[in-house]
Amino acid sequence: MDAVIADAARVQLITDPASAINVYLQNAETDAVLFGSVTGDVSLDMISQDTPVEAGDLILTSGLGGGYPSDLPLGQVVTLRTLEFELFQQATVQSAVDFTRLEIVLVITNFRPVDISPLEP
């Protein structure tokens, strides 16, 4: 989030091409990264090649990186693209929200990520 004041907030949607969110695929029990695009679609990348992923798998925020609380539902896997010569699988995603009809949002103003960096002696 860029800025919050008493009666307004400037936010970045997950569909923004500059958006990258650490996520967790609940059914596959693995992490990935959700990216926005110029078309307003969202897709998954950085899915390990040896991870079985299926259409319908639920995508949740992982909480890693401190940008979002964990376990917020973001969408479901629609299709998966796996190529032998690539390091990672990619997937198209159906967002949990229809952003063309979005009218109301909840802005979390008091979320503070937990610092998990090791303590220095």
Residue pairs with C-beta under 8 A, 6 or more apart in sequence:
1 9
1 10
1 11
1 12
1 107
2 10
2 11
2 12
3 9
3 10
4 10
4 107
4 109
9 107
9 109
11 105
11 107
12 18
12 19
13 19
13 36
13 99
14 21
14 34
14 36
14 42
14 74
14 95
15 36
15 37
15 40
15 41
15 42
15 95
15 99
16 36
17 35
17 36
17 37
17 38
18 36
19 34
19 35
19 36
20 33
20 34
20 35
20 36
21 33
21 34
21 61
21 67
21 68
21 74
22 31
22 33
22 61
22 62
22 63
22 64
22 65
22 67
22 68
23 31
23 32
23 33
23 34
23 44
23 59
23 60
23 61
23 62
23 74
24 30
24 31
24 32
24 59
24 60
24 61
24 62
24 70
25 31
25 32
25 44
25 47
25 51
25 53
25 57
25 58
25 59
25 77
26 57
26 58
26 59
26 60
27 54
27 56
27 57
27 58
28 47
28 51
28 52
28 53
28 54
28 57
30 47
30 48
30 51
30 53
31 46
31 62
31 64
32 44
32 45
32 46
32 47
32 59
32 91
33 44
33 45
33 46
34 42
34 43
34 44
34 59
34 74
34 75
34 93
35 42
35 43
35 44
35 45
36 42
37 43
40 99
41 92
41 93
42 74
42 75
42 93
42 95
43 90
43 91
43 92
43 93
44 59
44 77
44 90
44 91
44 92
44 93
45 88
45 90
46 88
47 53
47 88
47 89
47 90
47 91
48 88
48 89
49 82
49 86
49 87
49 88
49 89
51 89
53 77
53 80
53 89
53 91
54 77
54 80
55 76
55 77
55 78
55 79
55 80
56 76
56 77
57 76
57 77
58 73
58 76
59 73
59 74
59 75
59 76
59 77
59 93
60 70
60 71
60 72
60 73
60 74
61 68
61 69
61 70
61 71
61 72
61 74
62 70
63 69
63 70
63 71
63 113
65 113
66 113
66 114
67 113
68 111
69 108
69 111
73 96
74 93
74 95
74 96
75 93
75 94
75 95
75 96
76 93
76 94
76 96
77 91
77 92
77 93
78 91
78 92
78 93
78 94
79 91
79 92
80 89
80 90
80 91
81 89
81 90
81 91
81 92
82 89
